[in-house]
Amino acid sequence: MIKYVFIVPYRNREQQKHFFVKYMEYLMEDYDKDSYDIIFAHQNNNLSFNRGAMKNIGFLYAKEKYDYYKDIIFIFNDVDTLPHKKNLLDFNLEDNEIKHYYGFYFTLGGIFAIKGKDFEKINGFPNFWGWGYEDNVILDKALANNIKINRSNFFEIGNHNILHLIDEFSKNIDVKARNDYKNKNIVDGLNTLRNLNYNYNDDVKMLDINSFTCLYNPHEKLEQTSLFVKSQPKKIPHPIGKFAFYNFK
């Protein structure tokens, strides 16, 4: 029986995906192969990337696939981010709890785990086009629903225990989404996704998401912004190999 589902938002990162698949074989080798699933939520179109929607639709596909989805532990994991050794992260958690493993304290990005029932309760991520504030919003939604954020097994950005394969330092931000976030005017989420068109290839764990609609317009103005405000990251070697790794402090 599936106990864990990894949802990985994806587009145009073939090298990172290849590394992810191979390294996950090592990371999960102590787990029963029938106890976990991986879904690459692939945005299969030329619109601006919608990371929140990819995670949401990956969840909706798993909900369709597993009728006991409410008790499944969903691990939202970026394709460029992995623990450097197996059993470093404890994926087990309780109801009404989120385990945040990697990222910044002020968001729920990087890697975190949540049960299906709780992800549904907070209505998932907002569906922002471009690289919006979806990680900030979902943290706010979790706290508003009195869900405990457990960081007992947390590694902050820049920690050597996490492999982070970064390829760029600026992102296109949806201006309307940013303003909505600042004004606390977010109603978008799982329940506002419409017209889903996708197909799944189990051989490569790829959910090709061809089209969908949400409350936000994919043609809204985007604004390029740096991921770093105060200083540029310092490139440092990873202790176990020649990985592109950065210290964000």
Secondary structure, DSSP 4 states (H G I P E B T S, - for coil): ---EEEEEEESS-HHHHHHHHHHHHHHTTTS-GGGEEEEEEEE-SSSPPBHHHHHHHHHHHHHHH-TTGGGSEEEEE-TTEEESSTTSS-----TTEEEEEEE-TTS--SEEEEEHHHHHHTT-----SBS-SHHHHHHHHHHHTT-EEE-TT-EETT-TTEEE----SEEEEEHHHHHHHHTT----SGGG-EEEEEEEETTTTEEEEEEEE-SS-TTS-EEEEES-SS-PPEE--BTTB----EE--
